Amino acid sequence: FYLFDNLSLLSALKVLPFSKSATGLIGNMFYLSITVCNLCKSLYQLYILLEEKEQKEKNMIDNNEISIKERPKEKKELNYKIVIEFVDITGKIGDLLSALNSSGVFQFVFGRKIKDGVVAFGGVWAGLVAIFQALKNQQK
């Protein structure tokens, strides 16, 4: 993505003899594919967390142990991880709005672009989620 994005910029500045639109389109398609892959990865991680929660509850019931609902610390930690994953997914959806609009895929499929306000909101939300993730990782 960054290679084609920089080639597009250099083409616009007339430093390189490439077509700005072609290099920009290729870069945006890479951006879209990266965003979709990251979203799929986050959805899979959420699936694993939800399966882990269900498995723990099932094991406790099978072993006649105290249920996870009665273990506040375990429940709190697992629910915290699930909420964090949901927030991460919403940030990736914000990135996806920008990627769909800049690559032209949304316009190709639906015949119009996403409104600039919606793309801007998605970008701001994705940025806020990225800041939150960075602060969360810094505290570890």
C-alpha positions, -999 to 999 in steps of 0.1 A, spaced: 0 0 0 27 25 10 47 18 -21 19 26 -44 7 55 -23 41 71 -25 44 64 -62 10 82 -66 23 112 -47 55 113 -67 36 110 -99 14 139 -89 45 160 -82 58 150 -117 89 134 -102 80 100 -117 64 94 -151 37 71 -138 -1 77 -140 -12 92 -107 -47 76 -110 -33 41 -117 -8 40 -89 -34 55 -65 -60 30 -75 -36 1 -69 -26 15 -36 -62 19 -25 -70 -16 -35 -42 -29 -13 -55 -6 15 -89 -22 10 -76 -57 11 -55 -51 42 -85 -35 59 -107 -65 51 -80 -89 63 -77 -70 96 -114 -70 101 -116 -108 95 -88 -113 119 -106 -93 146 -139 -111 140 -121 -144 144 -105 -133 176 -139 -123 189 -152 -157 179 -124 -174 199 -131 -152 230 -168 -160 229 -161 -197 224 -136 -196 254 -163 -180 276 -189 -206 265 -164 -234 271 -155 -222 306 -191 -220 316 -198 -255 302 -168 -270 320 -178 -254 353 -214 -268 349 -200 -303 340 -177 -303 369 -203 -290 393 -181 -260 401 -192 -225 408 -204 -209 376 -184 -182 359 -212 -157 368 -202 -163 405 -165 -157 398 -164 -119 393 -127 -116 386 -127 -142 358 -159 -130 344 -147 -94 344 -114 -102 327 -131 -122 299 -159 -96 294 -132 -69 293 -114 -87 265 -146 -92 246 -156 -55 248 -121 -44 237 -124 -67 207 -158 -52 199 -143 -17 201 -114 -28 178 -139 -42 153 -158 -9 152 -126 10 145 -118 -14 117 -152 -8 102 -144 29 103 -112 22 83 -133 0 59 -156 30 51 -126 50 40 -110 21 21 -143 13 2 -147 50 -7 -111 56 -18 -108 24 -39 -141 31 -57 -155 -3 -49 -185 12 -31 -193 34 -61 -189 5 -85 -213 -17 -65 -239 9 -54 -235 36 -81 -226 64 -57 -198 73 -32 -202 72 5 -210 107 19 -179 126 30 -194 131 65 -198 94 70 -163 87 58 -149 114 80 -168 101 111 -155 66 104 -119 79 101 -122 99 133 -137 69 151 -109 46 138 -83 72 149 -98 73 184 -99 35 186 -62 34 175 -53 60 203 -72 39 228 -54 7 217 -20 25 219 -27 38 254 -40 4 266 -9 -13 253 14 13 268 -1 7 303 8 -31 301 
